[in-house]
Amino acid sequence: MFAGFTAAWLHRLDVDPCHPIEIVVSPGSGVRSRSGLIVRRSRLGEVVSVRGLRATSVQRTFHDLRRQLPPVEFLVLADAALRLHLGLFDHLAAPAESPMETRLRWLLLQAGLPRPQVQTALHDSAGRFVGRADLYYPEARLVIEYDGVNHRERLVEDNRRQNLLMNAGFRLLRFTAADLHQRPEIIKALVGQALRVSGTGSLAAGWSG
């Protein structure tokens, strides 16, 4: 049966199409790994049918991948499971809307900054909806946005939304994939500084940048 990253792809989680293919066979099987195929030997429980193919269940797939993935990439998959309502992590907080938003949240947590809210609906003083924050610190009224590859296509809409947020008294920081990959220290410094000057000093207590 299919397992590991191949099973994760079949379950429509945020992984790329897999090469090599990963399968699990019983300990006594004569099937061996070869080019393009990784064979693992284990018990064959927790089998489900996904797109007409036999694969490890979502629960077992996550159990297997947890031992292979860095913590942030495992969190990306957990958020994907939440978005797909697969039932595995539904007791946890709302998921980020994209893998890069998850990585941005992880960066802030690893820096020792407070845990932000995720996908929070924001309203002005009259109760009117003005936008949804990717990440949000309510005590500081600080909105943190990840601008993905389609940001330029949505520039007019994003600018209008930013104006509504700022007019409603929210502060906004925007970051891109280049910031995450090439300038993570700048992200941590800017968010930490914004929390410190917000007048809610306890938010960034213990964080020195």
MARBA-3410 file (N, C-alpha, C, O; in Angstrom, 1 decimal):
209
0.9,-1.2,0.0,0.0,0.0,0.0,0.9,1.2,0.0,2.0,1.2,0.4 ~ 0.3,2.3,-0.5,1.1,3.6,-0.5,1.2,4.2,0.9,0.3,4.1,1.7 ~ 2.4,4.8,1.1,2.7,5.3,2.4,3.5,6.6,2.3,3.8,7.0,1.3 ~ 3.8,7.2,3.5,4.7,8.3,3.6,4.2,9.5,2.8,3.0,9.8,2.8 ~ 5.1,10.1,2.0,4.8,11.3,1.2,3.8,11.0,0.1,3.0,11.8,-0.3
3.9,9.7,-0.4,3.0,9.4,-1.5,1.5,9.3,-0.9,0.6,9.8,-1.6 ~ 1.4,8.7,0.3,0.1,8.7,0.9,-0.4,10.1,1.2,-1.6,10.4,1.0 ~ 0.5,11.0,1.7,0.1,12.4,2.0,-0.4,13.1,0.7,-1.4,13.8,0.8 ~ 0.2,12.8,-0.4,-0.2,13.4,-1.7,-1.6,12.9,-2.1,-2.4,13.6,-2.5 ~ -1.8,11.6,-1.9,-3.1,11.0,-2.2,-4.2,11.6,-1.3,-5.3,11.7,-1.8
-3.9,11.9,-0.1,-4.8,12.5,0.8,-5.0,14.0,0.5,-5.7,14.7,1.3 ~ -4.3,14.5,-0.5,-4.5,15.9,-0.9,-3.9,16.9,0.1,-4.3,18.1,0.2 ~ -2.9,16.5,0.8,-2.1,17.4,1.7,-1.1,18.2,0.9,-0.9,17.9,-0.3 ~ -0.5,19.2,1.6,0.4,20.1,0.9,1.8,19.5,0.7,2.7,20.0,1.3 ~ 1.8,18.5,-0.2,3.1,18.0,-0.6,3.1,17.9,-2.1,2.1,17.8,-2.8
4.3,17.9,-2.7,4.5,17.8,-4.2,4.3,16.4,-4.6,4.4,15.4,-3.8 ~ 3.9,16.1,-5.9,3.9,14.8,-6.4,5.2,14.1,-6.1,6.3,14.7,-6.2 ~ 5.1,12.8,-5.7,6.3,12.2,-5.0,7.1,11.4,-6.0,6.6,10.6,-6.8 ~ 8.4,11.5,-5.9,9.4,10.7,-6.5,10.6,10.6,-5.6,11.2,11.6,-5.3 ~ 10.9,9.4,-5.2,10.3,8.1,-5.5,9.0,7.8,-4.8,8.7,8.5,-3.8
8.3,6.9,-5.3,7.1,6.4,-4.7,7.4,5.6,-3.4,8.4,4.9,-3.4 ~ 6.6,5.8,-2.4,6.8,5.1,-1.1,5.6,4.1,-0.9,4.5,4.5,-1.0 ~ 6.0,2.9,-0.6,5.0,1.9,-0.2,5.4,1.1,1.0,6.6,1.1,1.4 ~ 4.4,0.5,1.7,4.7,-0.3,2.8,4.2,-1.8,2.5,3.2,-1.9,1.9 ~ 5.1,-2.7,2.8,4.8,-4.1,2.6,4.9,-4.9,3.9,5.5,-4.4,4.8
4.4,-6.1,4.0,4.5,-6.9,5.2,5.9,-7.3,5.3,6.7,-7.4,4.4 ~ 6.4,-7.6,6.6,7.8,-7.9,6.8,8.3,-9.1,6.0,9.5,-9.1,5.7 ~ 7.4,-10.0,5.7,7.9,-11.2,4.9,7.9,-11.0,3.4,8.2,-12.0,2.7 ~ 7.5,-9.9,2.9,7.3,-9.7,1.5,8.7,-9.7,0.8,9.7,-9.2,1.4 ~ 8.7,-10.2,-0.5,10.0,-10.2,-1.2,10.2,-8.9,-2.0,11.2,-8.8,-2.7
9.2,-8.0,-2.0,9.4,-6.7,-2.7,10.5,-5.9,-2.2,10.6,-5.8,-0.9 ~ 11.4,-5.4,-3.0,12.5,-4.6,-2.6,12.5,-3.2,-3.2,11.9,-3.0,-4.3 ~ 13.2,-2.3,-2.6,13.4,-0.9,-3.1,14.2,-1.0,-4.4,15.1,-1.8,-4.6 ~ 13.9,-0.1,-5.3,14.6,0.0,-6.5,14.5,1.5,-7.0,13.8,2.3,-6.3 ~ 15.0,1.8,-8.1,15.0,3.1,-8.7,13.5,3.6,-8.8,12.7,2.9,-9.5
13.2,4.7,-8.2,11.8,5.2,-8.2,10.9,4.6,-7.2,9.7,5.0,-7.2 ~ 11.4,3.7,-6.4,10.5,3.1,-5.4,11.2,2.8,-4.1,12.2,2.2,-4.0 ~ 10.6,3.3,-3.0,11.1,3.1,-1.7,10.1,2.1,-1.0,8.9,2.3,-0.9 ~ 10.7,1.0,-0.5,9.9,0.0,0.1,10.2,-0.1,1.6,11.3,-0.2,2.0 ~ 9.1,0.1,2.4,9.3,0.0,3.9,8.5,-1.3,4.4,7.4,-1.5,3.9
9.1,-1.9,5.3,8.4,-3.1,5.9,7.8,-2.8,7.2,8.5,-2.3,8.2 ~ 6.6,-3.1,7.4,5.9,-2.8,8.6,4.5,-3.6,8.6,4.1,-4.2,7.6 ~ 3.8,-3.5,9.7,2.5,-4.1,9.8,1.6,-3.3,8.8,1.8,-2.1,8.5 ~ 0.6,-4.0,8.3,-0.3,-3.4,7.2,-1.6,-2.9,7.8,-2.6,-2.9,7.0 ~ -1.7,-2.5,9.0,-2.9,-2.0,9.6,-3.2,-0.5,9.1,-2.4,0.1,8.4
-4.4,0.0,9.4,-4.8,1.4,9.1,-4.7,1.6,7.6,-4.1,2.6,7.2 ~ -5.3,0.8,6.9,-5.4,0.9,5.4,-6.7,1.5,5.0,-7.8,1.2,5.5 ~ -6.7,2.5,4.1,-7.9,3.1,3.5,-7.8,3.1,2.0,-6.7,3.0,1.5 ~ -8.9,3.4,1.4,-8.9,3.5,-0.1,-9.0,5.0,-0.4,-9.9,5.7,0.1 ~ -8.0,5.5,-1.1,-8.0,6.9,-1.5,-7.8,7.0,-3.0,-6.9,6.5,-3.6
-8.8,7.7,-3.6,-8.9,7.8,-5.1,-8.7,6.4,-5.7,-8.1,6.3,-6.8 ~ -9.3,5.4,-5.1,-9.3,4.0,-5.6,-8.0,3.3,-5.4,-7.8,2.2,-5.9 ~ -7.1,3.8,-4.6,-5.8,3.2,-4.3,-5.7,2.9,-2.8,-6.2,3.7,-2.0 ~ -5.0,1.8,-2.4,-4.8,1.5,-1.0,-3.7,2.3,-0.5,-2.6,2.4,-1.0 ~ -3.9,3.0,0.7,-2.9,3.8,1.3,-3.0,3.8,2.8,-4.1,3.4,3.3
-2.0,4.3,3.5,-2.1,4.4,4.9,-3.1,5.5,5.3,-3.3,6.4,4.5 ~ -3.8,5.3,6.4,-4.8,6.3,6.8,-4.2,7.6,7.1,-2.9,7.7,7.2 ~ -5.0,8.7,7.2,-4.4,10.0,7.5,-3.7,9.9,8.8,-2.6,10.5,9.0 ~ -4.3,9.2,9.8,-3.6,9.2,11.1,-2.2,8.5,11.1,-1.3,9.0,11.6 ~ -2.2,7.4,10.4,-0.9,6.7,10.3,0.1,7.5,9.4,1.3,7.5,9.7
-0.4,8.1,8.3,0.5,8.9,7.5,1.2,10.0,8.3,2.4,10.2,8.2 ~ 0.4,10.7,9.1,1.0,11.7,10.0,2.0,11.1,11.0,3.0,11.7,11.3 ~ 1.6,10.0,11.6,2.5,9.3,12.5,3.9,9.0,11.8,4.9,9.2,12.4 ~ 3.8,8.5,10.6,5.0,8.1,9.9,5.8,9.4,9.5,7.1,9.4,9.7 ~ 5.2,10.4,9.0,5.9,11.6,8.6,6.4,12.4,9.7,7.4,13.2,9.5
5.8,12.3,10.9,6.3,13.1,12.0,7.8,12.8,12.3,8.5,13.6,12.8 ~ 8.2,11.6,12.0,9.6,11.2,12.3,10.5,11.6,11.2,11.7,11.5,11.4 ~ 10.0,12.0,10.1,10.8,12.4,8.9,10.9,13.9,8.7,11.9,14.4,8.1 ~ 9.9,14.7,9.2,9.8,16.1,8.8,10.4,17.0,9.9,10.2,16.7,11.1 ~ 11.0,18.1,9.5,11.2,19.2,10.5,9.9,19.7,11.1,8.9,19.6,10.4
9.9,20.2,12.3,8.7,20.6,13.0,7.8,21.5,12.2,6.6,21.4,12.1 ~ 8.4,22.5,11.5,7.7,23.5,10.8,6.9,22.9,9.6,5.8,23.2,9.3 ~ 7.6,21.9,8.9,7.0,21.3,7.8,5.8,20.3,8.2,4.8,20.1,7.5 ~ 6.0,19.7,9.4,4.9,18.9,10.0,3.7,19.8,10.3,2.6,19.4,10.1 ~ 4.0,21.0,10.8,2.9,22.0,11.1,2.2,22.4,9.8,1.0,22.6,9.8
2.9,22.5,8.7,2.3,22.8,7.4,1.3,21.7,7.0,0.2,22.1,6.6 ~ 1.7,20.5,7.2,0.7,19.4,6.9,-0.5,19.4,7.9,-1.6,19.1,7.4 ~ -0.2,19.7,9.1,-1.3,19.7,10.1,-2.3,20.8,9.7,-3.5,20.6,9.8 ~ -1.8,22.0,9.3,-2.8,23.0,8.8,-3.5,22.6,7.6,-4.7,22.9,7.4 ~ -2.8,21.8,6.7,-3.5,21.3,5.5,-4.6,20.4,5.9,-5.7,20.4,5.3
-4.4,19.5,6.9,-5.4,18.6,7.3,-6.6,19.3,7.9,-7.8,18.9,7.7 ~ -6.3,20.4,8.6,-7.4,21.2,9.2,-8.3,21.9,8.1,-9.5,21.8,8.2 ~ -7.6,22.4,7.1,-8.3,23.0,6.0,-9.2,22.0,5.2,-10.3,22.4,4.8 ~ -8.8,20.8,5.2,-9.5,19.8,4.5,-10.5,19.0,5.3,-11.3,18.2,4.9 ~ -10.6,19.4,6.6,-11.6,18.8,7.6,-11.4,17.3,7.6,-12.4,16.6,7.5
-10.2,16.9,7.7,-9.9,15.4,7.8,-10.1,14.8,9.2,-10.1,13.6,9.3 ~ -10.4,15.7,10.2,-10.8,15.2,11.5,-9.6,14.9,12.4,-9.8,14.6,13.6 ~ -8.4,15.0,11.9,-7.3,14.6,12.7,-6.9,15.7,13.7,-6.5,15.4,14.9 ~ -6.9,17.0,13.3,-6.5,18.0,14.2,-7.6,19.0,14.5,-7.3,20.2,14.8 ~ -8.8,18.6,14.3,-9.9,19.6,14.4,-10.1,20.2,15.8,-10.8,21.2,15.9
-9.4,19.6,16.8,-9.5,20.2,18.2,-8.6,21.4,18.3,-8.6,22.0,19.4 ~ -7.7,21.6,17.3,-6.7,22.7,17.4,-7.2,24.0,16.9,-8.4,24.0,16.5 ~ -6.4,25.0,16.9,-6.8,26.3,16.4,-7.1,26.3,14.9,-6.7,25.4,14.3 ~ -7.7,27.4,14.5,-8.0,27.5,13.0,-6.6,27.4,12.3,-5.6,27.9,12.7 ~ -6.7,26.9,11.1,-5.4,26.7,10.3,-5.1,28.0,9.5,-6.0,28.8,9.2
-3.8,28.2,9.2,-3.4,29.2,8.3,-4.0,28.8,6.9,-4.3,27.6,6.6 ~ -4.1,29.8,6.0,-4.7,29.5,4.7,-3.6,29.0,3.7,-4.0,28.5,2.6 ~ -2.4,29.0,4.0,-1.4,28.6,3.0,-0.1,28.1,3.8,0.1,28.4,4.9 ~ 0.7,27.2,3.2,1.9,26.7,3.8,2.8,27.9,4.2,3.5,27.8,5.3 ~ 2.9,28.9,3.4,3.8,30.0,3.8,3.3,30.8,5.0,4.1,31.3,5.8
2.0,30.9,5.1,1.5,31.6,6.3,1.8,30.7,7.6,2.2,31.3,8.6 ~ 1.8,29.4,7.4,2.2,28.5,8.5,3.6,28.7,8.9,4.0,28.8,10.1 ~ 4.5,28.8,7.9,5.9,29.0,8.1,6.2,30.4,8.8,7.1,30.5,9.6 ~ 5.4,31.4,8.4,5.6,32.7,9.0,5.2,32.6,10.5,5.9,33.2,11.3 ~ 4.1,32.0,10.8,3.7,31.8,12.2,4.8,31.0,13.0,5.1,31.4,14.1
5.3,30.0,12.4,6.3,29.2,13.1,7.6,30.1,13.3,8.2,29.9,14.4 ~ 8.0,30.9,12.4,9.1,31.8,12.6,8.9,32.7,13.8,9.8,32.8,14.6 ~ 7.7,33.2,14.0,7.5,34.1,15.1,7.5,33.3,16.4,8.1,33.8,17.4 ~ 7.0,32.1,16.4,7.0,31.3,17.7,8.4,30.9,18.0,8.8,30.9,19.2 ~ 9.2,30.5,17.0,10.5,30.1,17.3,11.4,31.2,17.8,12.4,31.0,18.4
11.0,32.5,17.4,11.7,33.7,17.9,11.4,34.0,19.3,11.9,34.9,19.9 ~ 10.4,33.3,19.9,10.0,33.6,21.3,9.0,34.6,21.4,8.6,35.1,22.5 ~ 8.4,35.0,20.3,7.3,36.0,20.3,6.0,35.3,20.6,5.9,34.1,20.5 ~ 5.0,36.0,21.1,3.7,35.4,21.5,3.0,34.8,20.3,3.3,35.0,19.1 ~ 2.1,33.8,20.6,1.4,33.1,19.6,0.3,34.0,19.0,-0.6,34.5,19.8
0.3,34.3,17.7,-0.7,35.2,17.1,-2.0,34.4,16.8,-2.0,33.1,16.7 ~ -3.1,35.1,16.8,-4.3,34.4,16.3,-4.2,34.2,14.8,-3.4,34.9,14.1 ~ -5.0,33.3,14.3,-4.9,32.9,12.9,-6.3,33.1,12.2,-7.3,32.7,12.7 ~ -6.2,33.8,11.0,-7.5,34.0,10.2,-8.6,34.6,11.1,-9.7,34.0,11.2 ~ -8.3,35.8,11.6,-9.2,36.5,12.5,-10.0,37.5,11.7,-9.5,38.3,11.0
-11.3,37.5,11.9,-12.2,38.5,11.3,-12.1,39.8,12.1,-12.1,39.8,13.3 ~ -11.9,40.9,11.4,-11.6,42.2,12.1,-12.8,43.2,11.7,-13.3,43.2,10.6 ~ -13.2,44.0,12.7,-14.3,44.9,12.6,-13.9,46.3,13.1,-13.0,46.4,13.9 ~ -14.5,47.3,12.5,-14.2,48.7,13.0,-15.1,49.0,14.2,-15.8,48.1,14.7 ~ -15.0,50.2,14.7,-15.7,50.6,15.9,-17.2,50.5,15.8,-17.9,50.4,16.8
-17.7,50.6,14.6,-19.1,50.5,14.3,-19.6,49.0,14.1,-20.8,48.8,13.8 ~ -18.6,48.1,14.2,-19.0,46.7,14.0,-19.0,46.2,12.6,-19.4,45.1,12.3 ~ -18.5,47.1,11.6,-18.5,46.7,10.2,-17.2,45.8,10.0,-16.1,46.1,10.5 ~ -17.4,44.8,9.2,-16.3,43.9,8.8,-15.3,44.7,7.9,-15.8,45.3,6.9 ~ -14.0,44.7,8.2,-13.1,45.4,7.4,-12.0,44.5,6.8,-11.2,44.9,6.0
-12.0,43.2,7.2,-11.0,42.3,6.7,-10.7,41.2,7.6,-11.2,41.1,8.7 ~ -9.9,40.2,7.0,-9.5,39.0,7.8,-8.0,39.0,7.8,-7.4,39.1,6.8 ~ -7.5,38.9,9.0,-6.0,38.9,9.2,-5.4,37.5,9.1,-6.0,36.6,9.6 ~ -4.3,37.4,8.3,-3.6,36.1,8.3,-3.2,35.8,9.7,-3.4,34.7,10.2 ~ -2.5,36.7,10.3,-2.0,36.6,11.7,-2.4,37.8,12.5,-2.4,38.9,11.9
-2.7,37.7,13.8,-3.2,38.9,14.5,-2.9,38.9,15.9,-3.1,37.9,16.6 ~ -2.4,40.0,16.5,-2.1,40.2,17.9,-3.2,41.2,18.4,-3.0,42.4,18.2 ~ -4.3,40.8,19.0,-5.4,41.7,19.3,-5.0,42.7,20.3,-5.5,43.9,20.2 ~ -4.2,42.5,21.3,-3.8,43.5,22.3,-3.1,44.6,21.7,-3.2,45.8,22.1 ~ -2.3,44.3,20.7,-1.5,45.4,20.0,-2.2,45.9,18.7,-1.7,46.8,18.1
-3.4,45.3,18.4,-4.1,45.6,17.1,-3.2,45.5,15.9,-3.2,46.3,15.0 ~ -2.3,44.5,16.0,-1.3,44.3,14.9,-1.7,43.2,14.0,-1.8,42.1,14.4 ~ -1.8,43.6,12.7,-2.1,42.6,11.7,-0.9,42.2,10.9,-0.1,43.1,10.5 ~ -0.6,41.0,10.7,0.5,40.5,10.0,0.0,39.7,8.7,-0.7,38.8,8.9 ~ 0.5,40.2,7.6,0.0,39.6,6.3,1.1,38.9,5.6,2.2,39.4,5.5
0.8,37.8,4.9,1.7,37.2,4.0,1.2,37.5,2.6,0.1,37.1,2.2 ~ 2.1,38.1,1.8,1.7,38.4,0.4,2.2,37.3,-0.5,3.4,37.2,-0.7 ~ 1.3,36.5,-1.1,1.7,35.4,-1.9,2.0,35.8,-3.4,2.1,37.0,-3.7 ~ 2.1,34.8,-4.2,2.5,35.1,-5.6,1.4,35.8,-6.4,1.7,36.5,-7.4 ~ 0.2,35.8,-5.9,-0.9,36.4,-6.6,-1.2,37.8,-6.1,-2.2,38.4,-6.4
-0.3,38.3,-5.2,-0.5,39.6,-4.6,-0.6,40.7,-5.7,-1.5,41.6,-5.5 ~ 0.2,40.7,-6.7,0.1,41.7,-7.7,-1.2,41.7,-8.5,-1.7,42.7,-8.9 ~ -1.8,40.5,-8.7,-3.0,40.4,-9.4,-4.2,41.0,-8.5,-5.2,41.4,-9.0 ~ -4.0,41.0,-7.2,-5.0,41.5,-6.3,-4.6,42.8,-5.7,-5.1,43.2,-4.6 ~ -3.7,43.5,-6.3,-3.2,44.7,-5.7,-4.3,45.8,-5.3,-4.2,46.3,-4.2
-5.2,46.0,-6.2,-6.3,47.0,-5.9,-7.1,46.6,-4.7,-7.3,47.4,-3.8 ~ -7.5,45.3,-4.7,-8.3,44.8,-3.6,-7.5,44.8,-2.3,-8.0,45.2,-1.3 ~ -6.2,44.4,-2.4,-5.4,44.4,-1.2,-5.1,45.9,-0.6,-5.2,46.1,0.6 ~ -5.0,46.8,-1.5,-4.8,48.2,-1.1,-6.0,48.8,-0.5,-6.0,49.5,0.6 ~ -7.2,48.4,-1.0,-8.4,48.9,-0.5,-8.6,48.3,0.9,-9.0,49.0,1.9
-8.3,47.0,1.1,-8.4,46.4,2.4,-7.5,47.0,3.4,-7.8,47.1,4.5 ~ -6.3,47.2,2.9,-5.3,47.9,3.9,-5.8,49.2,4.3,-5.6,49.5,5.5 ~ -6.3,50.0,3.4,-6.9,51.3,3.9,-8.0,51.2,4.9,-8.0,51.9,5.9 ~ -8.9,50.2,4.7,-9.9,50.0,5.6,-9.4,49.6,7.0,-9.9,50.1,8.0 ~ -8.4,48.7,7.0,-7.8,48.3,8.3,-7.1,49.5,9.0,-7.3,49.6,10.2
-6.4,50.3,8.3,-5.6,51.4,8.9,-6.6,52.4,9.4,-6.4,53.0,10.5 ~ -7.7,52.7,8.6,-8.6,53.7,9.1,-9.4,53.2,10.3,-9.9,54.0,11.1 ~ -9.5,51.9,10.5,-10.2,51.3,11.7,-9.2,51.2,12.9,-9.6,50.7,13.9 ~ -8.0,51.7,12.7,-7.1,51.7,13.9,-6.2,50.5,14.0,-5.5,50.4,15.0 ~ -6.1,49.7,13.0,-5.2,48.5,13.0,-3.9,48.9,12.4,-3.8,49.8,11.5
-2.8,48.3,12.9,-1.5,48.4,12.3,-1.2,47.2,11.5,-1.7,46.1,11.8 ~ -0.4,47.4,10.4,-0.2,46.3,9.5,1.2,46.1,9.1,1.9,47.1,8.8 ~ 1.7,44.9,9.1,3.0,44.5,8.6,2.8,43.5,7.5,2.0,42.5,7.7 ~ 3.5,43.6,6.4,3.3,42.7,5.2,4.7,42.1,4.9,5.7,42.7,5.0 ~ 4.7,40.8,4.7,5.9,40.0,4.3,5.7,39.1,3.1,4.5,38.8,2.8
6.8,38.8,2.5,6.7,37.9,1.3,7.6,36.7,1.5,8.2,36.5,2.5 ~ 7.6,35.8,0.5,8.4,34.6,0.5,9.9,35.0,0.6,10.6,34.3,1.3 ~ 10.3,36.0,-0.1,11.7,36.5,0.0,12.0,36.9,1.4,13.2,36.6,1.8 ~ 11.1,37.5,2.1,11.4,37.9,3.5,11.6,36.7,4.3,12.6,36.6,5.1 ~ 10.8,35.7,4.1,10.9,34.5,4.9,12.1,33.7,4.7,12.8,33.2,5.6
12.5,33.6,3.4,13.7,32.8,3.1,15.0,33.5,3.2,16.0,32.9,3.6 ~ 15.0,34.8,3.0,16.2,35.6,2.9,16.4,36.5,4.1,17.6,36.9,4.4 ~ 15.3,37.0,4.7,15.4,38.0,5.7,14.6,37.7,6.9,13.9,38.6,7.4 ~ 14.7,36.5,7.5,13.8,36.2,8.6,14.1,37.0,9.8,13.2,37.3,10.6 ~ 15.4,37.4,10.0,15.7,38.2,11.2,15.0,39.6,11.1,14.7,40.1,12.2
14.8,40.1,9.9,14.1,41.4,9.8,12.7,41.2,10.2,12.1,42.1,10.9 ~ 12.0,40.1,9.8,10.7,39.8,10.2,10.6,39.8,11.7,9.7,40.5,12.3 ~ 11.4,39.1,12.4,11.4,38.9,13.8,11.6,40.3,14.5,10.9,40.6,15.5 ~ 12.5,41.1,14.0,12.8,42.4,14.6,11.6,43.3,14.4,11.3,44.1,15.4 ~ 11.0,43.4,13.2,9.9,44.3,13.0,8.7,43.9,13.8,8.0,44.8,14.4
8.4,42.7,13.9,7.2,42.2,14.7,7.5,42.5,16.2,6.6,43.0,16.9 ~ 8.7,42.1,16.7,9.0,42.4,18.1,9.0,43.8,18.4,8.5,44.2,19.5 ~ 9.5,44.7,17.5,9.5,46.1,17.8,8.0,46.6,17.8,7.6,47.4,18.7 ~ 7.2,46.2,16.9,5.8,46.6,16.8,5.0,46.2,18.1,4.2,47.0,18.6 ~ 5.4,45.0,18.7,4.7,44.6,19.9,5.2,45.5,21.1,4.4,45.8,22.0
6.5,45.8,21.1,7.0,46.5,22.2,6.5,47.9,22.3,6.2,48.5,23.4 ~ 6.3,48.6,21.1,5.8,50.0,21.1,4.3,50.1,21.1,3.8,51.2,21.0 ~ 3.6,48.9,21.3,2.2,49.0,21.2,1.5,49.4,22.5,0.3,49.7,22.5 ~ 2.3,49.6,23.5,1.7,49.9,24.8,1.3,48.7,25.6,0.7,48.8,26.7 ~ 1.5,47.5,25.0,1.2,46.3,25.7,2.5,45.5,25.9,2.7,44.4,25.4
3.3,46.1,26.7,4.7,45.6,26.9,4.8,44.1,27.2,5.8,43.5,26.9 ~ 3.8,43.6,27.9,4.0,42.1,28.3,3.9,41.2,27.1,4.4,40.1,27.2 ~ 3.4,41.7,25.9,3.4,40.8,24.8,4.7,40.4,24.3,4.9,39.2,24.0 ~ 5.7,41.2,24.3,7.1,40.9,23.9,8.0,40.7,25.0,9.2,40.8,24.9 ~ 7.5,40.6,26.2,8.4,40.4,27.4,9.3,39.2,27.2,8.8,38.1,26.8
10.5,39.4,27.6,11.5,38.3,27.5,12.1,38.1,26.1,12.9,37.3,25.9 ~ 11.6,38.9,25.1,12.2,38.9,23.8,13.0,40.1,23.5,12.6,41.2,23.7 ~ 14.3,39.8,23.2,15.2,40.9,23.0,15.5,41.3,21.5,16.2,42.2,21.3 ~ 15.0,40.5,20.6,15.3,40.7,19.2,16.6,40.1,18.9,17.0,40.2,17.7
END
